[in-house]
Every structure is written in C-alpha cells, then in structure tokens.
Amino acid sequence: MPEEIDTSNMSAEEIAELQKQNCIFCKIAEKQIPAKVIHEDSEVICVLDINPASEGHILVFPKKHYMILPHIPDETLGKLFTSVKLMSHTLLKTLQCKGTTVFIANGAAAGQKAPHVLIHVFPRREGDGLIPLPTYEMDDEQILKLRASLKPYLNQFFGAKKPLEKPAELS
C-alpha cells in the first residue's frame, strides 16, 4: 500500500508537482505504463480507453501535465484538437458509426476523475443510450442576466469595448 503524503504544509506548486509525478496519464505518455497507443506526436497522445463507453472509445491528451483545460497553452490546444478531429474522422470512417461525441470533464464538479486533461472521443450510433443530455429551460430574463454576467469578462479577454446590447432575438 502506498504511503500517505502529508500535503498540508506544501505549496500549490509542490502539490502540482506531486500530482504530476503520480499521474497515470503522464506515465502513459512517458511509456512507463503500457497503453494501446493509436496515434501520437511530440505533444499529444491518443490511446484506446481501458474502460470504454463504447467500442472505439479513444482518449486524447497532452503529453505534458495539465490539470484543466485553461492551463493548456493555445499552441498545444490547437495540436490537441487537431488530433481530436483526426480521431473523430477515423472513427466515422473505420467503424461506420453515425457520429462521435467529444467530451471533456473539466474539473471535479464536471466529473473529472484524473488530474490530467483528457478528451474523450467515442463513436455513436442511433439509440445507443450514451450520455442523454437533459434539457434546461431559461426565460428571456435569465438569458439576459446570464449574458450580462458573461459579457464583461469576454470583452476584457477579447479586447472588445462595445457596450452590452440586447440580442435581436430577445427584442
């Protein structure tokens, strides 16, 4: 049984390094743990999931340790999603499925189980029963309030200085 490590006096950086050292996905990328690798390049690796949601379920992840999506540099993110696109296309062509689902659990509240960004790509067929999404109804007031709370951050991030407008569809 592995010994418990007291992290109470560790800095955030030390805890992150400890997580990286114990990360199964980093160990897969470094070839310390065997996996069914189906594609890789210098920054990204694609493997068959050992607990698949369906036949052909693929995990796409960066070789470098990133805990959540916002930590990934844009250049690496571009390479990651180029691989996701390739995996989706490959599943569509080789398994003759009717679609693919691309899924990211970003943070524990979203269902993320491992502290490493993983993008799941799995084939879909009509009526397969995988991930039925619930519907959530919002009235116009809720939509406007949500948009008003998101817009200032996005404007700051993208450099836009436009005042918040009422969307045409809600006019």
Backbone torsions as a table, in degrees:
resi	resn	phi	psi	omega
1	MET	NA	131.3	179.9
2	PRO	-65.9	145.3	179.9
3	GLU	-75.9	146.3	178.2
4	GLU	-76.0	139.0	179.4
5	ILE	-108.9	129.2	178.7
6	ASP	-79.9	113.1	-179.0
7	THR	-100.6	3.8	-174.4
8	SER	-61.9	-29.6	-179.6
9	ASN	-104.9	13.8	-179.0
10	MET	-93.9	148.2	175.6
11	SER	-76.1	166.9	177.9
12	ALA	-60.1	-38.0	179.5
13	GLU	-66.2	-40.1	179.2
14	GLU	-67.3	-39.0	178.0
15	ILE	-66.0	-42.7	178.2
16	ALA	-60.9	-41.3	179.1
17	GLU	-66.2	-39.2	177.7
18	LEU	-63.5	-43.1	177.3
19	GLN	-61.4	-42.6	179.2
20	LYS	-61.3	-44.3	-178.8
21	GLN	-63.0	-29.0	-178.1
22	ASN	-103.0	9.3	-175.2
23	CYS	-79.2	120.1	-179.8
24	ILE	-62.1	-33.6	-178.0
25	PHE	-74.9	-32.8	172.5
26	CYS	-65.6	-39.4	179.4
27	LYS	-67.5	-35.0	174.7
28	ILE	-64.7	-46.2	-179.5
29	ALA	-61.6	-33.2	-179.9
30	GLU	-88.5	5.1	178.8
31	LYS	64.4	24.4	174.9
32	GLN	-83.5	-23.0	177.5
33	ILE	-125.0	131.2	-179.4
34	PRO	-69.9	148.6	177.1
35	ALA	-152.1	161.7	176.7
36	LYS	-86.9	79.9	-179.1
37	VAL	-73.5	129.2	178.0
38	ILE	-113.0	-13.8	175.8
39	HIS	-167.0	145.7	172.4
40	GLU	-160.0	157.8	170.9
41	ASP	-136.9	-162.2	-175.2
42	SER	-68.2	-22.0	-175.1
43	GLU	-120.7	-17.5	-171.8
44	VAL	-131.5	145.4	175.9
45	ILE	-132.1	142.2	179.7
46	CYS	-123.6	125.1	-178.1
47	VAL	-132.1	155.9	171.7
48	LEU	-73.7	133.7	-179.8
49	ASP	-68.5	134.4	-179.9
50	ILE	-77.9	-15.1	174.4
51	ASN	-126.1	69.6	-170.8
52	PRO	-70.7	147.5	173.0
53	ALA	-76.9	-25.4	177.3
54	SER	-159.4	165.1	177.6
55	GLU	-59.9	127.4	179.7
56	GLY	96.8	3.3	179.0
57	HIS	-60.2	121.9	-176.5
58	ILE	-116.8	140.4	171.1
59	LEU	-104.1	130.5	176.4
60	VAL	-117.7	126.5	-178.6
61	PHE	-151.7	155.6	177.8
62	PRO	-71.6	145.2	178.2
63	LYS	-69.9	-32.8	177.0
64	LYS	-80.3	148.5	-176.4
65	HIS	-77.2	118.7	170.8
66	TYR	-133.1	130.5	-176.6
67	MET	-77.8	-41.3	-178.6
68	ILE	-136.8	158.8	-174.9
69	LEU	-52.1	-44.9	-178.6
70	PRO	-62.0	-15.8	179.1
71	HIS	-79.2	-15.4	-174.7
72	ILE	-80.2	128.5	176.0
73	PRO	-60.9	148.3	-176.2
74	ASP	-55.9	-40.9	-179.2
75	GLU	-61.9	-44.5	178.1
76	THR	-66.7	-38.3	178.4
77	LEU	-60.5	-41.2	177.1
78	GLY	-60.3	-43.7	179.1
79	LYS	-67.1	-37.7	179.5
80	LEU	-61.5	-47.5	-178.0
81	PHE	-76.1	-22.4	170.6
82	THR	-64.5	-40.0	176.9
83	SER	-68.4	-38.0	176.9
84	VAL	-60.4	-45.0	178.5
85	LYS	-60.2	-44.3	178.4
86	LEU	-62.3	-42.9	-179.9
87	MET	-65.2	-41.9	178.3
88	SER	-61.6	-48.1	179.7
89	HIS	-61.2	-42.4	-179.9
90	THR	-61.9	-44.2	178.5
91	LEU	-63.6	-43.1	179.9
92	LEU	-60.5	-42.1	-176.0
93	LYS	-78.8	-40.5	-172.9
94	THR	-86.7	-34.2	-178.3
95	LEU	-99.9	-1.8	-178.4
96	GLN	49.6	37.8	176.4
97	CYS	-77.8	168.0	-175.7
98	LYS	-92.8	-6.7	179.2
99	GLY	179.5	176.4	174.2
100	THR	-135.0	151.2	171.7
101	THR	-108.6	133.4	174.3
102	VAL	-111.3	122.5	-171.1
103	PHE	-133.8	133.8	175.1
104	ILE	-130.2	121.7	171.4
105	ALA	-94.1	106.4	-172.4
106	ASN	-106.1	89.4	-178.5
107	GLY	105.0	155.4	-176.0
108	ALA	-58.8	-38.7	-179.3
109	ALA	-64.3	-23.0	178.9
110	ALA	-91.0	-0.9	179.3
111	GLY	99.4	9.7	178.7
112	GLN	-65.5	124.6	-177.4
113	LYS	-97.8	-33.0	-178.3
114	ALA	-110.9	144.4	-179.5
115	PRO	-81.9	49.7	178.1
116	HIS	-147.1	134.1	179.6
117	VAL	-61.2	126.3	176.8
118	LEU	-129.3	134.7	173.8
119	ILE	-113.3	119.3	179.8
120	HIS	-90.9	132.4	173.9
121	VAL	-126.4	118.3	178.9
122	PHE	-137.4	146.9	-177.9
123	PRO	-69.9	149.8	-179.6
124	ARG	-127.7	146.8	175.5
125	ARG	-132.0	153.5	178.7
126	GLU	-53.4	131.1	175.0
127	GLY	69.3	21.5	-177.6
128	ASP	-74.7	-13.1	175.7
129	GLY	75.4	6.2	179.8
130	LEU	-80.3	135.1	174.1
131	ILE	42.0	67.3	172.5
132	PRO	-73.2	124.7	-178.0
133	LEU	-89.0	131.1	176.6
134	PRO	-73.1	162.6	176.0
135	THR	-102.7	150.2	179.3
136	TYR	-134.0	119.3	-178.3
137	GLU	-92.4	135.6	176.0
138	MET	-126.2	137.3	175.7
139	ASP	-85.0	171.5	-176.0
140	ASP	-57.6	-39.4	-179.5
141	GLU	-63.6	-43.4	178.3
142	GLN	-63.3	-41.0	179.6
143	ILE	-62.1	-46.3	179.9
144	LEU	-63.4	-42.3	179.9
145	LYS	-63.7	-44.7	178.6
146	LEU	-62.9	-46.4	179.7
147	ARG	-60.3	-41.5	179.7
148	ALA	-63.7	-33.8	179.5
149	SER	-77.4	-29.4	-179.5
150	LEU	-82.9	-37.3	-170.8
151	LYS	-57.9	-45.9	-178.2
152	PRO	-59.4	-41.3	179.0
153	TYR	-64.8	-46.1	-179.8
154	LEU	-64.7	-39.7	176.3
155	ASN	-61.0	-42.8	178.9
156	GLN	-64.7	-44.6	-177.9
157	PHE	-64.7	-43.8	-177.3
158	PHE	-93.7	-1.4	175.3
159	GLY	81.4	10.7	179.8
160	ALA	-77.1	143.4	-179.9
161	LYS	-119.9	12.3	-178.3
162	LYS	-68.8	144.0	174.0
163	PRO	-69.5	155.8	179.0
164	LEU	-66.7	124.8	179.7
165	GLU	-107.3	155.6	173.9
166	LYS	-79.3	126.4	-179.7
167	PRO	-59.6	143.7	-177.4
168	ALA	-57.4	-38.2	-177.4
169	GLU	-68.4	-13.6	178.2
170	LEU	-105.8	0.7	-179.7
171	SER	-74.4	NA	NA
